Amino acid sequence: MPDLAGLWNDVIASADVPTRAWLRRTQPLDMHGSTLMVAVGDETTRERIETRLRPQIEERLSSLCGQNTHLAVMINPELVAEPESPPAPEPTEEPRRAAPRSRPQDVRLNPRYTFESFVAGSSNRFAHAAAAAVAETPGKSYNPLMIYGPSGLGKTHLLHAIGHYVTSYYEQLRVKYVSTEELTNDFINAISSNRTAEFRSSYRDVDVLLVDDIQFLESKIQTQEEFFHTFNTLHNAQKQIVMTSDRPPKLLEALEPRLRSRFEWGLMTDIQPPDLETRIAILRKKVASQRLTAGTQVLELIASRIPTNIRELEGALTRVAALASLNQQEITVALAEQVLNDLMPDDATPVDAQAIMDAAASYFSISMDDLIGSSRVATIATARQIAMYLCRELTDMSLPKIGNKFGGRDHSTVLHAVRKINEKIGVDRDLFNQVTELTNQIKQS
Ligand SMILES: Nc1ncnc2c1ncn2[C@@H]1O[C@H](COP(=O)(O)OP(=O)(O)OP(=O)(O)O)[C@@H](O)[C@H]1O
């Protein structure tokens, strides 16, 4: 069964600009045999697609599916009307760098988190389709869109993907991506420096506001109040709001009821842990993007040992690849077994940040003050970076939360540490051994 949303997105992406403007108002519904059923909002669009666009669409569909594939178009009046904005310009080869300098963007998006790199499967198909629809027609389809689910399942990835898509296809739209912790900090800073007007305009003069981990608004009364007004302003102006949360709004009990009910106005969609096939597909995509060579058996082994968290799945692959690179050998099943046995002993109990920090301080023979302090002595700085990396890898904590534990550091410092260890672990054997031994100690403590 092909991934419908992905397939249809591919068809749209490869169409010329005028065609794409028509296809933007469509929704893939189902595949019956070799016929793809697509819904459109009105008779004019149906007619246009049926009579003029069909040959090129069917040709593209057939080549993507590897067999003759037909198109059936039906009308669903509930589908959104065509956006008032003019047809989107052609995407460029490097959309982000090609963005016009005059556009005031406030996006620091992870370049890896795009729709292209996202694997859609039964556990996330609806969230993926909703995110794609919102990216295609910001402010016109589901508003707000709320994506919720447990840690490490791709919510942030989809949020960034929307950001990438909008910034590359709609040059005139302003996008802002923010974690809820950043939003709260921004607000507190604005109050303390009497700059609330600036704060407001930076959040309200946008076309697409992407807010990650909205559950952190719980119990923050003043920020909730402020966000309530931001939400209303944007929503009234038909500006797109997308949020992620670890729970559905009704379970965000420490949130003001009026805010909670607004979060339920649009579309809420969850992400579930991926099934085995999807996990394997995710690993396969990652292997390809990193130009690694790993056989199906290895991928199946890793995917079967790590059932829920995709961040852990990626972490395991990184470690397996690191050891192979250090040993200058291929990625084999035996090597993967070795790494996985270290990473996931059968009797492992969940760990928390404190256990990781205690173990790191003791392993490197440094004090807790050193670990969370600002010393730049190489061993201490490395110990700190490894400890942050392990907090990210072995717990569900967000980057800002980890930063807080390490002496109130910014989330970008944690991100830097995680990236640095990920980069070096495959070329520095000492580092690999330190990370492995420390993980063992933490898992067995
Ligand atoms: N369907 C998918 N296809 C490809 N990669 C995925 C998919 N889902 C998750 N990932 C990858 O898994 C990792 C974790 O995903 P992400 O950070 O988006 O999770 P999250 O749900 O936002 O977690 P948290 O709530 O802890 O922030 C990322 O590297 C992401 O790219």
The ligand as an ORCA input file, in Angstrom:
! r2SCAN-3c Opt
* xyz 0 1
  N       8.201      9.484     10.851
  C       9.480      9.851     10.960
  N      10.310      9.797      9.917
  C      11.611     10.124     10.037
  N      12.185     10.559     11.186
  C      11.395     10.653     12.256
  C      10.009     10.319     12.209
  N       9.473     10.521     13.431
  C      10.473     10.964     14.209
  N      11.622     11.052     13.519
  C      12.932     11.473     14.034
  O      12.981     11.114     15.412
  C      13.622     12.113     16.185
  C      12.691     12.576     17.279
  O      11.598     13.275     16.700
  P      11.040     14.657     17.301
  O      12.121     15.429     17.979
  O      10.270     15.331     16.221
  O      10.065     14.065     18.413
  P       9.019     14.790     19.341
  O       7.757     13.993     19.205
  O       8.929     16.238     19.033
  O       9.636     14.563     20.771
  P       9.687     15.535     22.064
  O       8.287     15.612     22.547
  O      10.617     14.808     22.987
  O      10.227     16.847     21.589
  C      13.994     13.221     15.212
  O      15.345     13.082     14.845
  C      13.089     12.974     14.012
  O      13.671     13.403     12.806
*
